[in-house]
């Protein structure tokens, strides 16, 4: 059943298959792990496989009236695997956009498999919630991490934290905005994560924190895999983010109101803006102004001091469209 396409093998000969709507990993060693899945979620020492599954619109419609755990069990049956020894994540991201990254040091190896969609669901920890759960009535970036060393449950949890922080680093470095606030996203509202270690390894590790080499490898693998997956799925990259308009969109305003009050030919303004928005000096000035807005919002800089610096930055901008947009943004978020 796993013969669609073998796309990767770890050094332990774990086999990673691409099955059109599923990335399936068949373990070649005994593994314990921690999973956020509705299927065998939490800790277990008897995992034999893991999968990441793309939900089609038909699947989503089906799940509106059916239990996700039951759905995952049925999916295991379609893969001809025992659902008692597997766990799996679901996502709207396409499986052909999976990113696989391996980092190693001496005899230690960490592999991260990630799919990522951040256009509509990116959110910052602490943003307003979309629902309130009570008595269990409610239930993306998905990452599967394979470690070749032996980790106890407490160390797996340590690794889980390191991976979660690394995901946030990747999103912050890409300047991914939250869709629910003016801040940078720290994840999406439906992220999933599974971390597995090798129970057969004699290399027993007790620390996966950021000071440890294991923590470093987890961080580096996750950061790179998340960035690559985001680029594959939604075409966001450092190059695409180096754009004054993209930066301004984090602090959303009604641009139609801006144009209505603009004492300038709109078509000519847009033509000049398209020419200027990717110029590095304009991106730098825009980013600096927005950083000052952030600092004021966090209470780190006094509004009056920020305004002095903001006006100096805008005065140094040689682009008329960019300077006018910055004045408009400042009038809402600092004055």
N, C-alpha and C positions, 0 to 999 in steps of 0.2 A: 504493500500500500504506500510505501515511502519512496517509490521509484520515479515520481514526477521529475524531480531534479535534485541531486545532491549538490549543494552549493558551498559547503564548508565542513572541515573536520578540525576539531581541536587536537592538541597534542595527546590527549587521552582517548582519541578516536571517537569522541561524541560526534554524532552525525547530524548536520543541519540540512533540512530539506525545504525546498520551496514547492508548495503544493497549491499554487494559484491564489487561494484565499487564506492560506495559512503558512506560517513559518513553524516548522516542527523540529524539535530537537530530541533525538533519541540518545539517552545516556549509555555510555559503555562501561561506566563504573558506578558503584553504589554512591548515591548522593543524598545529602540532607539539604534542607533549604527553608527559606521563608518566602511566602507568596502573598500578594494582595488579592488573589483571585477568589471568586465565589466558589471555585472548585478546589477543595482541599487547601483553602487559604490558611495562613498562619504557618506554624512550624511543622515539619515532618522529616522523618529519617528514612523514608521509603519511596522517594521519588524515582521514577524510571524514565520520565519524559516531561517536556514542557512545550507549550505552543503559544503562538501569538496569532490571533485570528481576525481577519477583516470582516466587518459586518456590512453586508449589502443593505440597500433600502428595504428589500424584502425581509431580511433578517430583523431589521429594526422594527418594522411593522409587526412581525411575529412576536417580538419580545414585549410589545406593549401590553399583551394579554397573557404572557407566559413567563415562567420563572427562569432567570438567567442560569442558575445552577443546573436545572434540568436541560436547558439548551446546551450547556457545555458538556454534560454527560452524553447527550445524543451526538454531539460533534466528535467526542472520543470514539463512539461506536462507529461513526463514519470513517474514522481514521484506523479502525480496527486495533484500538489500544484499550487497556484496562483503565477506566476512569478513576479507580481507587488509588492508582499510583502515578497519576498525572495531575498537572495544574495548568491553567491557561488564561491568557489575557485577551481582551477584545478591544477593537479600535476601528475607527473609520479610515485610518491611514491604509494606503495600499501596500501589500506585502512586497511588491517588486521594488519598493523604495527603502527596504531594510538596509541598515548600515551595520557592518560587523567589524569590530576593532579589537585587536589583541595587543596587550602590553605585557612585557615580561622583564624579570630581573633575576639573574642566576637561575635557580630552579623553580621560581615562582611565576605563575602565569594567570592573567585575568583576561577574559573575553567578554565583551559587551555587545549585545545585539539589540538594536533600537529601531523603532518606527516612531515617527513624530509628525503631528499636525498641530499647528499653533495659530492659525489664522483667526478662528472664531471662538476658541475655547480657552485661550491663554488667560491666566488669572494670577493675581498676586496674593500671597498669604495674608489674610486679614481683610480682603475685599468683602463687600456685602454678599452674603450667601444667597443662592437662588432658591433654596428650599429649607425647611425645618424638619428634621427627622425626630420622630418620637415613637418608641416601642417598635423600632425596626421596620418601618413602612417604606423606607427609601434606601435605597442603596446609596488628540491624546498622544501623552508620550509614554510608550511602553518600552521597558528595558528588561532584558534577561541577562544576568551576569553569571558566568561560569568561572569558578576558581579551582585551580588544580590542587590546592592545599586543603587540609582538614580543619574545619572550624566548628567549634561548639555553638550552641544556640545563641549565647550571649555575644559571641564574636560575629556571628551572622547578622545580628541586630546592629552591631557596630558597623559592619560593612554596608548594611541597608542605609544607615544614616549617611555614611560617606558618599554613597551613590546618589542619594537624594540631594545632598548639598552640591554635588558635582553637576547635576542636571540644572540647578539654579544658576551655577556659574556659567554654564553654556548659554542659557537664555539671556543672562545679564550681558555677557560679552557680545551677543548678537543684538542687543538693545531691543528685545522683543517686548512690545507694550502689553500691559494687561488690557483686556477688553471690558473691564468693569471698573477701572479707576485710571488715574493719571500716572500710576507707577509702572515700573518694569515688572513683567510677569516672573513668577518663581516656579511656575509649572502650568498645567492645565487642570481643569476641574475633574478630569477623569483619568489621571495618570495611573499606570500600573507598574509594578516592579517585582521581579523575582530574583533572588540571589541563592546560588547553590555552591556547596563545597564538596570536596572529594573525601568520602568516608574511608576510602581504602589507602589514602596517603599517610605515610609515616611523618610527614611534615605538618605537625599540629601547631597552628598559630593561635595566639590568644589576644591579638590586638589588630584591629582594622581601622584605627583612628588615623587622623591626618598626619600624625608624627611618624606613623609606621610606613614601611615600604609597601605593604599590602594596600593601605589606605591611599597611598600615592598612585599606585597602579590602577586602583578602582576609579579614582578621580580622573586620571588622564584618559582612561578608556571610555568612561561615560561622557566626559566633555567632548571628546572627538566624535564619538558615535552619535551623540545628540545633534551636534552641529551638522554632521554629514546627512543625517536623516532629515533634519529640517530643510536643508538645501534641496534634497531629492524630492521631498513631498510638496513643499510650498515655495521653493526657489528663493528662500531668504538666506542671504550670505553677507559677509562683511562688505562686499562690493555693493549689494543692493541696499544696504543700510546706510551707506555713505551718501546720504541725500538729505538736503535740508527739509524738504517736504515730509519725508518719511519720519524724520525726527520730530517735527511739529505735530504730526498726527497723534502722538502720545497724549498731548493735551488738546483734546478735541474741541473745536469750535465750529459754529455755523459759518462756513466760508461764503455762503450766499449773502449773509449780512455784510460781510467784509466788502464784497464786490458792489453791493448796492450803495455803499458809502465811499467807494473809491473814485477819486477825482482824476481818472486816467482811463484811456481806452482799454477796455477789458481784453480784447484780442491781443493787443500789443503787450499788455501786462503779462498775459499767459505765455506769449512767445518768449519774452525776456526771462520769465521765471523758468521755463523749461531749459533755457540755456544756462542759467545761473545755479539751479538747484543742486547740481552735482559737483560744482567747483569746490575744491577742498577748503579754501578760505571761508566760503559761505557756510559749509557744513560745520567747520570749527566754531565760527561765531554763533551759529544757531545752537549747537550743542552746549556752548558755554552759557548762553542765555537761559536755556532750559535747565541747566544744572543749578543756576542761581535761583530759578523758580522752585526747584526741588529743595534747595537749602532753606529757603524762606518757609516753604510748607512744612518742613521738618523742625523748624524752630532753631536751626543751626546758624542762620545769618539774619540780622535785623533787616526789615523791609527797606528802611531808608538807605542803609549801606549797599544793599543789593541794587537799588534803583540807580545809584551813582555809577556802579560798575556796568550795569545793563545799558545805560545811556552812552557810556564810553564805547562799549562794544558795538552798539548800533551805529554810532557816529563813524566808527572805523570800517563799517561795511560799505563796499563800493557798489553793491547791487541794490538798485532801487526796489525791485519786487521783494527781495529778502528783507530789507530794512523795514519796509511797510508792513510786511507780515509779522515781523518781530514786534513792532510797536503795537500792533493789534493784539497779539498774544499777551504782551506785557500788561496792556490796559485791563485785561480780564483777570490775570492771575497774580499780579503783584500790587498794582495801585489799589 
